[in-house]
Amino acid sequence: HPNNVSASSPSSSSTLAQEPMMTSPTTSIPSPKDEDAVISIRGYNRLMIKSMTSSLQIPHMGYGDEINVDALTKVRDMLRPLAQTMGVPKLTYMPFFVKAASLALTKYPTLNSSIDVEEMTLTYHVGHDIGVAVDTERGLAVPVVKGCEGMSVLEIAIELGRLYSLAAEGNLSGDDISKPSFTLSNIGAIGGTYMSPVVLPPQVAIGAMGKIQRLPRFVDDDSDQLEAVRIMRMSWGADHRAVDGATMARFSNLWKSYCENPSSMMFGMR
């Protein structure tokens, strides 16, 4: 299963993937026996190298927290049968994470901006076009759910399903992978709890979800009683030239509150 952007959009020349180059399979990895193998780096992998080289110019700031997803798990499981009747075969956590991010971006729009260092400008984007990193047999792709600010959780789930299918087939169009204003990565679908996500210029923030674990936690600060809860670690990365630590922390706290109290998202939806 595959893992997860504006009236003014980030500059296409700086965005990680502007061309449908990943639609053709990446070069297969050889298994050298008698001698070293040298292969050409092409397509999406070449774009990745250029983008990651650019990201080295970014003064990264990291921030992390843990999320109790017990309530979200109950809501997701309750909605799964209904979602199946509405075109979503398997409702996952990701649509909720994406919508929670969009709602939090409404209050903290700096994280939905792009930076131009040469012009010394910061562009605040009206649309929440959220890229979702997807691991496929053809390599990493970052399709974009565009206009999340005007979408419901169900609509985001349907769009993610469409993008996941295209990514698995290697048929993402240039428009499907262009101009994200914010990115999420579900590295926990593969494994691992923490990550140091790398900002994709000209974006200024990215988030990475770790795997969900059942862990013991104290019931409250005044009790010695333990309970088992589902915990997910969240790792954020930000461009410190545009985002300060306090803003990142407040954004994360709001995103966390939506995820831990999913019914509260209804108040923020239009």
C-alpha positions as CSV (number, residue, x, y, z in Angstrom):
1,H,0.0,0.0,0.0
2,P,1.4,3.4,-0.9
3,N,2.2,5.7,2.1
4,N,1.0,10.8,1.9
5,V,-0.7,22.7,-2.6
6,S,-3.1,28.0,-4.0
7,A,-4.0,31.2,-5.6
8,S,-0.3,31.9,-5.6
9,S,1.7,28.7,-6.0
10,P,5.4,28.1,-5.3
11,S,7.8,28.6,-8.1
12,S,7.7,25.7,-10.5
13,S,11.4,25.8,-11.1
14,S,12.1,25.0,-7.4
15,T,9.4,22.5,-6.8
16,L,10.6,18.9,-6.4
17,A,8.6,17.4,-9.3
18,Q,7.2,19.6,-12.0
19,E,7.3,17.1,-14.9
20,P,5.6,13.7,-15.2
21,M,9.0,12.1,-15.3
22,M,8.3,9.5,-12.7
23,T,5.6,8.0,-15.0
24,S,8.2,5.7,-16.5
25,P,9.8,3.1,-14.3
26,T,13.1,4.0,-12.6
27,T,16.2,2.1,-13.7
28,S,16.2,-1.3,-12.0
29,I,18.8,-1.8,-9.3
30,P,21.5,-4.2,-10.5
31,S,22.9,-7.1,-8.4
32,P,26.6,-7.0,-9.3
33,K,28.4,-10.3,-9.0
34,D,31.8,-10.0,-10.7
35,E,32.2,-6.2,-11.0
36,D,30.8,-2.9,-9.8
37,A,27.8,-1.7,-11.7
38,V,27.4,2.0,-12.8
39,I,23.9,3.2,-13.7
40,S,22.7,6.6,-14.9
41,I,20.5,8.6,-12.5
42,R,17.4,9.6,-14.5
43,G,13.8,10.8,-14.2
44,Y,12.4,11.4,-10.8
45,N,15.5,10.4,-9.0
46,R,17.5,13.1,-10.9
47,L,14.9,15.7,-9.8
48,M,15.2,14.4,-6.2
49,I,18.9,14.9,-6.3
50,K,18.5,18.5,-7.5
51,S,15.9,19.3,-4.9
52,M,17.8,17.7,-2.0
53,T,20.9,19.6,-3.1
54,S,18.9,22.8,-2.9
55,S,17.6,21.9,0.5
56,L,21.1,21.9,1.9
57,Q,20.9,25.7,1.8
58,I,18.0,25.6,4.2
59,P,18.7,26.1,8.0
60,H,16.5,23.3,9.2
61,M,14.6,23.4,12.5
62,G,13.2,20.2,14.0
63,Y,10.3,19.7,16.3
64,G,8.5,16.6,17.6
65,D,5.6,15.5,19.7
66,E,3.5,12.4,20.3
67,I,-0.1,12.0,19.4
68,N,-2.7,9.8,21.2
69,V,-4.8,8.4,18.3
70,D,-7.3,6.4,20.3
71,A,-10.2,8.7,19.6
72,L,-9.2,9.0,15.9
73,T,-9.0,5.2,15.6
74,K,-12.5,4.9,16.9
75,V,-13.9,7.5,14.5
76,R,-12.1,6.0,11.6
77,D,-13.3,2.5,12.4
78,M,-16.9,3.8,12.8
79,L,-16.8,5.7,9.5
80,R,-15.2,2.9,7.5
81,P,-18.4,1.1,6.5
82,L,-20.0,4.4,5.4
83,A,-16.8,5.3,3.5
84,Q,-16.9,2.0,1.6
85,T,-20.4,2.9,0.3
86,M,-19.0,6.3,-0.9
87,G,-16.1,5.2,-2.9
88,V,-13.4,4.7,-0.3
89,P,-12.6,1.0,0.0
90,K,-10.3,1.4,3.1
91,L,-10.5,4.6,5.1
92,T,-7.0,5.3,6.6
93,Y,-5.7,7.9,9.0
94,M,-4.1,10.0,6.3
95,P,-7.2,11.9,5.2
96,F,-7.7,13.0,8.8
97,F,-4.1,14.1,9.1
98,V,-4.3,16.1,5.9
99,K,-7.5,17.8,6.9
100,A,-6.1,18.6,10.4
101,A,-3.0,20.1,8.8
102,S,-5.2,22.3,6.5
103,L,-7.3,23.5,9.4
104,A,-4.1,24.3,11.4
105,L,-2.6,26.1,8.3
106,T,-5.6,28.4,8.3
107,K,-4.5,29.7,11.7
108,Y,-0.8,29.6,11.0
109,P,-0.5,30.6,7.3
110,T,3.3,31.1,7.5
111,L,3.7,27.3,7.2
112,N,1.8,27.4,4.0
113,S,4.1,29.9,2.4
114,S,7.1,29.7,0.0
115,I,10.3,31.6,0.3
116,D,12.4,33.4,-2.4
117,V,15.7,34.2,-0.9
118,E,17.0,36.1,-3.9
119,E,14.0,38.5,-3.9
120,M,13.8,38.4,-0.1
121,T,10.0,37.6,-0.3
122,L,7.7,35.2,1.5
123,T,4.5,34.3,-0.5
124,Y,1.5,33.3,1.5
125,H,-0.6,30.8,-0.5
126,V,-4.4,31.0,-0.4
127,G,-4.8,27.3,-1.3
128,H,-3.7,24.4,0.9
129,D,-2.1,22.2,-1.7
130,I,-0.7,19.4,0.4
131,G,1.8,17.0,-1.0
132,V,1.7,13.4,0.4
133,A,4.9,11.4,0.1
134,V,4.2,8.0,-1.5
135,D,6.5,5.0,-1.6
136,T,6.0,3.0,-4.8
137,E,7.8,0.2,-6.7
138,R,9.0,3.0,-9.0
139,G,10.4,5.1,-6.2
140,L,9.3,8.0,-4.1
141,A,6.6,10.3,-5.5
142,V,4.8,13.3,-3.9
143,P,1.3,13.7,-5.4
144,V,-0.6,16.7,-4.3
145,V,-4.1,17.0,-2.9
146,K,-5.1,20.5,-4.1
147,G,-7.5,22.8,-2.4
148,C,-7.7,20.9,0.9
149,E,-9.1,24.0,2.6
150,G,-12.4,23.5,0.8
151,M,-12.5,19.7,1.0
152,S,-14.1,17.3,3.5
153,V,-12.3,14.3,5.0
154,L,-14.2,12.1,2.7
155,E,-13.3,14.1,-0.4
156,I,-9.6,14.1,0.6
157,A,-9.8,10.3,1.1
158,I,-11.3,9.9,-2.4
159,E,-8.6,12.1,-4.0
160,L,-5.9,10.3,-2.1
161,G,-7.2,7.0,-3.4
162,R,-7.0,8.3,-7.0
163,L,-3.5,9.6,-6.5
164,Y,-2.3,6.4,-4.8
165,S,-3.6,4.3,-7.7
166,L,-1.9,6.5,-10.3
167,A,1.3,6.5,-8.3
168,A,1.3,2.7,-8.1
169,E,0.8,2.5,-11.9
170,G,3.4,5.2,-12.6
171,N,0.7,7.4,-14.3
172,L,0.8,10.5,-12.2
173,S,0.5,13.6,-14.4
174,G,2.6,16.7,-14.1
175,D,-0.4,18.5,-12.5
176,D,-0.8,15.7,-9.9
177,I,2.7,16.3,-8.6
178,S,3.2,20.0,-9.1
179,K,3.4,22.9,-6.7
180,P,2.7,21.6,-3.2
181,S,2.7,24.3,-0.6
182,F,3.1,21.9,2.4
183,T,4.1,18.3,2.6
184,L,3.3,15.3,4.9
185,S,5.1,11.9,4.9
186,N,3.8,8.7,6.4
187,I,7.1,7.0,7.0
188,G,5.4,5.0,9.8
189,A,3.7,2.9,7.1
190,I,7.1,1.3,6.5
191,G,8.5,1.5,10.0
192,G,10.2,3.7,12.4
193,T,9.0,6.2,15.0
194,Y,11.1,9.3,14.5
195,M,12.5,11.0,11.4
196,S,14.2,14.3,10.5
197,P,12.1,15.3,7.5
198,V,13.8,17.5,4.9
199,V,12.0,20.6,3.7
200,L,11.4,20.7,-0.1
201,P,12.2,24.2,-1.3
202,P,10.6,26.6,-1.8
203,Q,8.2,25.2,0.8
204,V,9.0,26.1,4.5
205,A,7.6,23.1,6.4
206,I,7.1,19.4,6.3
207,G,5.7,16.8,8.7
208,A,6.5,13.0,9.1
209,M,4.3,10.5,10.9
210,G,5.9,7.6,12.7
211,K,4.3,4.2,13.2
212,I,1.4,3.8,15.7
213,Q,2.4,1.8,18.8
214,R,0.4,0.6,21.7
215,L,2.3,2.0,24.7
216,P,1.7,2.5,28.5
217,R,1.0,6.1,29.6
218,F,-0.1,7.6,33.0
219,V,-3.8,8.4,33.1
220,D,-2.9,12.0,34.2
221,D,-0.2,14.0,35.8
222,D,-1.5,13.3,39.3
223,S,-2.0,9.6,39.0
224,D,0.2,6.5,39.1
225,Q,-2.3,4.5,37.2
226,L,-1.3,3.4,33.7
227,E,-3.4,2.7,30.7
228,A,-2.6,1.4,27.2
229,V,-2.9,3.9,24.4
230,R,-2.1,4.2,20.7
231,I,0.7,6.6,20.3
232,M,2.1,8.1,17.1
233,R,5.3,10.2,17.1
234,M,5.2,13.3,14.8
235,S,8.3,14.9,13.5
236,W,8.3,18.4,11.9
237,G,10.9,20.1,9.8
238,A,10.9,23.8,9.0
239,D,12.9,26.5,7.3
240,H,14.1,28.6,10.2
241,R,14.5,31.6,8.0
242,A,10.7,31.7,7.7
243,V,9.3,29.8,10.7
244,D,10.3,30.4,14.3
245,G,10.2,27.7,17.0
246,A,7.1,29.1,18.8
247,T,5.1,29.2,15.6
248,M,6.0,25.6,14.8
249,A,5.1,24.5,18.3
250,R,1.7,26.3,18.2
251,F,0.9,24.9,14.8
252,S,1.9,21.4,16.0
253,N,-0.3,21.8,19.1
254,L,-3.3,22.8,17.1
255,W,-2.8,19.9,14.6
256,K,-2.4,17.5,17.5
257,S,-5.6,18.8,19.1
258,Y,-7.6,18.1,15.9
259,C,-6.1,14.6,15.6
260,E,-6.7,13.7,19.3
261,N,-10.2,15.2,19.2
262,P,-11.4,14.6,15.6
263,S,-14.9,15.8,16.2
264,S,-13.5,19.3,16.8
265,M,-12.5,19.4,13.1
266,M,-16.2,19.9,12.3
267,F,-16.1,23.4,13.8
268,G,-13.3,24.4,11.5
269,M,-14.8,23.1,8.3
270,R,-16.5,25.3,5.8
